[in-house]
C-alpha cells in the first residue's frame, strides 16, 4: 500500500494489496477497498462502502456519503462498487437508506462516471455505463448495462434506463427509457434506435432490423403500448434483444418515453 502521510485512514478500514491513497483523503472505519484501487487527493469514502479491485477515484470525489433525502433516518447504509470503475473529479455517490433496496446503492463493473456526476440513494447502475459530466440520477434509478447518459442529463427518481440506451445531453427524463433507443429533449422523448451503440456492442444486423421495426411500432405509430407490443409479437422476428425489450416494458412502473 501507498498511503500519503496526510491521508486519514481509520484503523478499522480494510485496504487490499497495491492500494494507493492520495493526499488528504479520508477513509472511514467501515470501508473496504479492493486490490489495485487508487484513491486520489481529497477523496472521501464513508459509511459502509465496499470498492472492488482496480477502481480509480479522482480528486474530490465523495463515495458512500449519507443520502440527501430529508426523510433519511440515518443509521447504517451501504454502497457496493464492483471492479474497474473510473470516477472522475468530484463525483458524488450516496449510500442507500430504504429497506426495499436493503439500504444499499449498487454500482457494477467497468463504468465511467465523468466529473461532477451524481448517483443518489438506492440506485442500481449496471456495467459499462457512461455518465457524462454533470449528469445525475435521482433516488431509486436503475441504469442497465452499456447505457450512455449525455452531459447534464437529469434522471427522475424511480426511472429505469434500458440496456444500450442513449440519453441526450440536457435531457429531462421522467419516464423509463426503452433499451436500445435514443431519447432527448425536455421532457425527453424517443428519437430513434441507437444504431451506433448497437454496432459498437456487436448486435447483429438481424437483431438491429427487428429493433428498428419495434421502434416504429412503439414510438412512431398511433398504437398504444399494449397494441404495439401485440403487433411486434406477431410481425417482428424474435431475438434476445426483442425479448429483453418486452421484459422491460412489462416491468415499467413509470411508463415509457415515446
C-alpha positions as CSV (number, residue, x, y, z in Angstrom):
1,X,0.0,0.0,0.0
2,X,1.0,3.6,-0.6
3,X,-0.9,5.9,1.9
4,X,0.1,9.5,1.8
5,X,1.1,10.8,5.3
6,X,-1.6,13.5,5.1
7,X,-4.4,11.0,4.4
8,X,-6.7,9.9,7.3
9,X,-7.4,6.2,7.2
10,X,-9.4,4.7,10.0
11,X,-7.6,1.7,11.6
12,X,-10.8,-0.4,11.1
13,X,-10.8,0.2,7.3
14,X,-9.7,-2.7,5.1
15,X,-7.3,-1.9,2.3
16,X,-6.2,-4.6,-0.2
17,X,-2.9,-5.1,-1.9
18,X,-1.4,-2.3,-4.0
19,X,-4.0,0.3,-2.9
20,X,-2.9,3.9,-3.3
21,X,-4.4,6.7,-1.1
22,X,-3.6,10.2,-2.0
23,X,-3.0,13.4,0.0
24,X,-5.8,14.5,2.4
25,X,-8.1,11.6,1.5
26,X,-10.4,10.4,4.3
27,X,-11.3,6.7,4.6
28,X,-13.9,5.8,7.1
29,X,-13.9,2.8,9.6
30,X,-16.4,0.5,7.8
31,X,-14.8,0.9,4.3
32,X,-13.3,-1.9,2.3
33,X,-11.1,-1.1,-0.7
34,X,-10.0,-3.8,-3.1
35,X,-6.6,-4.6,-4.6
36,X,-5.1,-2.2,-7.0
37,X,-7.6,0.7,-6.4
38,X,-6.3,4.2,-6.5
39,X,-7.9,6.9,-4.2
40,X,-7.0,10.4,-5.3
41,X,-6.4,13.5,-3.2
42,X,-9.2,14.9,-1.1
43,X,-11.4,11.9,-1.7
44,X,-13.9,10.9,1.0
45,X,-15.0,7.3,1.3
46,X,-17.6,7.0,4.0
47,X,-20.0,4.7,5.8
48,X,-20.3,1.0,4.8
49,X,-18.7,1.4,1.4
50,X,-17.1,-1.5,-0.4
51,X,-15.0,-0.9,-3.5
52,X,-13.8,-3.8,-5.6
53,X,-10.5,-4.1,-7.4
54,X,-8.7,-1.8,-9.8
55,X,-11.0,1.2,-9.4
56,X,-9.7,4.7,-10.0
57,X,-11.1,7.6,-7.9
58,X,-10.0,11.1,-8.9
59,X,-9.7,14.2,-6.8
60,X,-12.5,15.4,-4.6
61,X,-15.0,12.5,-5.1
62,X,-17.3,11.5,-2.3
63,X,-18.4,7.9,-2.2
64,X,-20.8,6.4,0.3
65,X,-21.9,9.6,1.9
66,X,-25.4,9.8,3.6
67,X,-28.3,10.4,1.2
68,X,-29.6,13.9,0.7
69,X,-33.2,12.8,1.2
70,X,-34.7,14.8,4.1
71,X,-36.6,11.6,5.3
72,X,-33.4,9.6,5.6
73,X,-33.5,8.4,9.3
74,X,-29.7,7.8,9.4
75,X,-28.2,4.6,10.7
76,X,-26.3,2.0,8.8
77,X,-26.3,2.4,5.0
78,X,-24.3,0.8,2.2
79,X,-22.6,1.4,-1.1
80,X,-21.3,-1.6,-3.1
81,X,-19.0,-0.9,-6.1
82,X,-17.6,-3.5,-8.4
83,X,-14.3,-3.6,-10.3
84,X,-12.6,-1.5,-12.9
85,X,-14.6,1.7,-12.5
86,X,-13.4,5.2,-13.1
87,X,-14.8,8.0,-11.0
88,X,-13.6,11.4,-12.2
89,X,-13.3,14.6,-10.2
90,X,-16.0,15.5,-7.7
91,X,-18.3,12.5,-8.4
92,X,-20.8,12.0,-5.6
93,X,-22.4,8.7,-4.9
94,X,-24.7,8.4,-1.9
95,X,-25.4,5.2,0.1
96,X,-28.9,3.8,0.2
97,X,-31.4,4.1,3.0
98,X,-34.6,2.4,2.2
99,X,-35.4,-1.1,3.3
100,X,-36.9,-2.0,-0.2
101,X,-33.3,-1.9,-1.5
102,X,-31.6,-3.2,1.6
103,X,-30.3,0.3,2.3
104,X,-27.8,-0.2,-0.5
105,X,-26.7,1.7,-3.6
106,X,-25.0,-0.6,-6.2
107,X,-22.5,0.2,-8.9
108,X,-21.3,-2.6,-11.2
109,X,-18.1,-3.0,-13.2
110,X,-16.2,-1.0,-15.7
111,X,-18.3,2.1,-15.6
112,X,-17.1,5.7,-16.3
113,X,-18.6,8.5,-14.3
114,X,-17.2,11.8,-15.5
115,X,-16.6,14.9,-13.5
116,X,-19.4,16.2,-11.2
117,X,-21.8,13.3,-11.9
118,X,-24.2,12.3,-9.1
119,X,-25.8,9.0,-8.1
120,X,-28.4,9.3,-5.4
121,X,-29.5,6.8,-2.8
122,X,-30.7,3.3,-3.6
123,X,-29.7,3.5,-7.3
124,X,-28.5,0.4,-9.2
125,X,-26.0,1.1,-12.0
126,X,-25.0,-1.9,-14.2
127,X,-21.8,-2.5,-16.1
128,X,-20.0,-0.5,-18.8
129,X,-22.2,2.6,-18.2
130,X,-21.0,6.0,-19.2
131,X,-22.3,9.1,-17.4
132,X,-21.0,12.3,-18.9
133,X,-20.2,15.5,-17.0
134,X,-22.9,16.9,-14.6
135,X,-25.5,14.2,-15.4
136,X,-27.4,13.0,-12.3
137,X,-29.6,10.1,-11.1
138,X,-32.4,10.7,-8.6
139,X,-33.1,8.1,-6.0
140,X,-34.0,4.5,-6.9
141,X,-32.9,4.9,-10.5
142,X,-31.9,1.7,-12.4
143,X,-29.4,2.0,-15.3
144,X,-28.9,-1.2,-17.3
145,X,-25.6,-2.3,-18.9
146,X,-23.9,-0.2,-21.6
147,X,-26.3,2.8,-21.4
148,X,-24.8,6.3,-22.0
149,X,-26.1,9.5,-20.4
150,X,-25.1,12.8,-22.0
151,X,-23.8,15.8,-20.1
152,X,-26.2,17.5,-17.7
153,X,-29.0,14.8,-18.3
154,X,-31.3,14.7,-15.3
155,X,-33.0,11.4,-14.4
156,X,-36.1,11.5,-12.2
157,X,-36.3,9.2,-9.2
158,X,-37.5,5.6,-9.9
159,X,-36.8,5.9,-13.6
160,X,-35.2,2.9,-15.4
161,X,-32.7,3.4,-18.3
162,X,-32.6,0.4,-20.6
163,X,-29.7,-1.6,-21.9
164,X,-27.6,0.3,-24.6
165,X,-29.9,3.3,-24.4
166,X,-28.5,6.7,-25.2
167,X,-29.8,9.8,-23.2
168,X,-29.0,13.1,-24.9
169,X,-27.3,15.9,-23.1
170,X,-29.5,18.2,-21.1
171,X,-32.4,15.8,-21.4
172,X,-35.1,15.8,-18.6
173,X,-36.1,12.1,-18.2
174,X,-39.3,11.5,-16.2
175,X,-40.3,8.1,-17.8
176,X,-38.5,4.9,-18.4
177,X,-36.1,4.8,-21.4
178,X,-36.5,1.8,-23.7
179,X,-33.5,-0.4,-24.2
180,X,-31.5,0.3,-27.4
181,X,-33.2,3.6,-28.1
182,X,-32.2,7.3,-28.1
183,X,-34.1,9.8,-26.0
184,X,-33.6,13.6,-25.9
185,X,-35.5,16.8,-25.0
186,X,-37.4,18.4,-22.2
187,X,-39.3,16.3,-21.3
188,X,-37.4,13.5,-23.1
189,X,-39.0,11.6,-26.0
190,X,-37.8,8.7,-28.1
191,X,-35.9,9.9,-31.2
192,X,-34.8,6.7,-32.8
193,X,-32.8,3.5,-32.5
194,X,-29.3,3.7,-31.0
195,X,-27.7,2.2,-34.1
196,X,-24.2,3.4,-33.4
197,X,-24.4,1.9,-29.9
198,X,-25.7,-1.4,-31.2
199,X,-22.9,-1.6,-33.8
200,X,-20.3,-0.8,-31.2
201,X,-21.6,-3.6,-28.9
202,X,-21.7,-6.2,-31.6
203,X,-25.5,-6.5,-32.1
204,X,-26.1,-8.3,-35.4
205,X,-27.9,-7.0,-38.4
206,X,-31.0,-9.3,-37.9
207,X,-31.5,-8.0,-34.4
208,X,-31.0,-4.4,-35.4
209,X,-33.7,-4.8,-38.1
210,X,-36.1,-6.3,-35.6
211,X,-35.4,-3.5,-33.1
212,X,-36.0,-0.9,-35.9
213,X,-39.3,-2.4,-36.6
214,X,-40.2,-2.5,-32.9
215,X,-39.2,1.2,-32.6
216,X,-41.5,2.2,-35.4
217,X,-44.5,0.4,-33.9
218,X,-43.8,1.6,-30.3
219,X,-42.9,5.2,-31.0
220,X,-44.0,6.2,-34.5
221,X,-47.4,4.7,-34.8
222,X,-50.7,5.7,-33.4
223,X,-50.8,2.4,-31.4
224,X,-50.8,2.4,-27.6
225,X,-48.0,0.4,-25.9
226,X,-50.1,-2.7,-25.4
227,X,-51.3,-2.7,-29.0
228,X,-47.7,-2.1,-30.3
229,X,-46.4,-5.0,-28.3
230,X,-49.1,-7.3,-29.7
231,X,-48.1,-6.2,-33.2
232,X,-44.4,-6.7,-32.6
233,X,-45.1,-10.2,-31.3
234,X,-46.9,-11.1,-34.5
235,X,-44.9,-9.3,-37.1
236,X,-41.3,-9.0,-35.8
237,X,-38.7,-11.7,-35.7
238,X,-38.0,-12.6,-32.1
239,X,-34.4,-12.4,-30.7
240,X,-32.8,-11.9,-27.3
241,X,-33.0,-8.1,-27.7
242,X,-36.7,-8.1,-28.5
243,X,-37.3,-10.4,-25.6
244,X,-35.5,-8.0,-23.3
245,X,-37.5,-5.1,-24.7
246,X,-40.7,-6.9,-23.8
247,X,-39.5,-7.7,-20.3
248,X,-38.5,-4.1,-19.8
249,X,-41.9,-2.8,-21.0
250,X,-43.8,-5.2,-18.8
251,X,-41.8,-4.2,-15.7
252,X,-42.1,-0.5,-16.3
253,X,-43.7,1.4,-13.4
254,X,-43.5,5.0,-14.7
255,X,-44.4,4.3,-18.4
256,X,-42.0,4.7,-21.2
257,X,-40.6,7.6,-23.2
258,X,-42.2,7.6,-26.6
